[in-house]
Amino acid sequence: MDALGGRNLCMAPWCDVQACEVEVKDRSKEESLALMLEKNEEEAMLTGSAKTLCIPFEQKPLAEGTKCFACGKDAKVTALWGRSY
């Protein structure tokens, strides 16, 4: 979340399950809104939800036992994540 909050993109192992992506979107938005309220900022914080931006066609195989960064299930792909604003 720190990297995404800094307007960075992140490559992360992911289970490629839609429900997991929805959970990441919801959780990231809630965390951003809570941080904004904590700092008493109205527009300085970015409150968009994290989401998958793309899954590269060409990928190196994931190491055995690689887990999804979000849910801990077995990862199937590496996906590029960012925020939508």
N, C-alpha and C positions, 0 to 999 in steps of 0.2 A: 504494500500500500504506500509506503514511503516513496518508492521509486515511481509509482504511478502518480502520486501527488506532486512529484517534481516534474511532471509533464514528460516522463520517460515512457518508452515502450518496453515490454518485458517478454522474453521468450521463456516459457515455462512448460514443464510436462503436465499433461492434462488427460483426463479419462475420456474426453470427447462425448460426454453425456449432457444433453440439453438441460436437465434439471440442475446439474452442478453449475453450469454457466449462469442460470437464473439465480441460484443462491449467491454466486460471486457478485453478480450485478446488485442484488438487494443488499448484501452485506457491505459492499464497498460504498454504496450510496449512503447507507446509514452511518457508517464510520466517518465519512467525509462531513456529513451534516452535523454529527456530534462534535467533531473537531472544530468546525466553524463556529458553533454555538459556544464551545468552551473558550475560544479565543475572542469572542464577541466581534466577529468579522461578518460582514454581510456579503461582500463581493470578492474579497481577496482570495478566499479559498475556492478551489475547484471542487464542485460537488457532483460531477458527472459519474455515472456508473462505469465500473470496469467491464469490459466485454472482450470477446475474441475478435481480433481484427482479421486474422487469416491463419490458415494451417498450410505451411509450405508443402508443395507437392514433393519436393526432394528433401528427405530427412535421413539423418543417420539413425540406425536402429537404436532404440532406447536400451539402456543397460537393464539386465534382468533385475526385477524387483523395484524399478523406478515407479514412484507413486505420484498421483495427481497432487499438485501443490495445494489444491483447495479442499478435496474431500478425503484424500488418503487412499483411494482405490487405486488399482493398477492403472498406470498411465498408458495410453494407446498412441498418443501423438505429442509433438511439441508444438505449441500454438503461440502466436504473437498476441499479446494482450495490451490494451490501452484503455483510455477513458473516452467516453462519448460526452459531449458537452451540449 
